[in-house]
Amino acid sequence: MTGAYRIAGVGGQGVITMAKAISTILMNENLDPVMSEIHGLSQRGGSVVSDIKYDGAKSPILTKNDADVLIGMKTSEALSNMYVLKETGICIGNRINDSGKDVVIDFVEGKKVYWVDCQSIAGDDSSGSINMVLLGFISSMDPKIHFDDAMKYVSNAFGGKYTERNTTMLRRGYEAGVRIFGNVTN
C-alpha cells in the first residue's frame, strides 16, 4: 500500500532537509520512497513544499486527499495544505503566532491535528531547529520513522556544532511526543 507525506513551510525552515531525512529513513526501511520539492519563491520566507510517496509510488506529487501525514513548519502553511490530507490522515504543525493574535486551532475540517509549540520545546536555540523538533515529534508516533533511525541520519548528515544542536532538538521533539503518545515506535 502506497503511503505519503507532505512537508510544508517557508524558505529557511529546513523543509528540504526534513524531506531528505524522512526519505532516507524510509529507504533504509526498504519502502522505496520518491520525493519532490516545490519552491514558491526562491528566497527566505517563500512557500516550500516537499512531497514523499513510498512503497510502490511512481510519482511523488500529492493531490487532494493523498497524504497520510502533513507536516506544517508554520501554522499558515499547515492550514493552506490541509486539502492534501486523507480523511484518516494526521497533521503535525508548528504552532506559531503568524498574525499577532493567539492562534488556537484544535479541530480542522474533521482532521486529526497535533499542534506542537516548537519554539518552547527548542528554547533559546529555536532558530533553524523547527524541522528537527518536528522530526523528533513524528518519530515518537509514526511507526515508519523510528527515533533511532532519525538520530542516526542526523548524526551522519550534519557536521561539527550542527550535529550536537540538531540531535538535541531531535531528542527534545521526541520527548515531547512521548509525553503525548507514549513510546509507540521504539
Sequence and secondary structure as in RCSB ss.txt:
>XXXX:A:sequence
MTGAYRIAGVGGQGVITMAKAISTILMNENLDPVMSEIHGLSQRGGSVVSDIKYDGAKSPILTKNDADVLIGMKT
SEALSNMYVLKETGICIGNRINDSGKDVVIDFVEGKKVYWVDCQSIAGDDSSGSINMVLLGFISSMDPKIHFDDA
MKYVSNAFGGKYTERNTTMLRRGYEAGVRIFGNVTN
>XXXX:A:secstr
  EEEEEEEETTS HHHHHHHHHHHHHHTT   EEEEEESSSSTTSEEEEEEEESS S     TT EEEEEESSH
HHHHHTGGGEEEEEEEEEE   SSSS      BTTBEEEEE HHHHHGGG TTTHHHHHHHHHHTT TTS HHHH
HHHHHHH  THHHHHHHHHHHHHHHHHHHHH S   
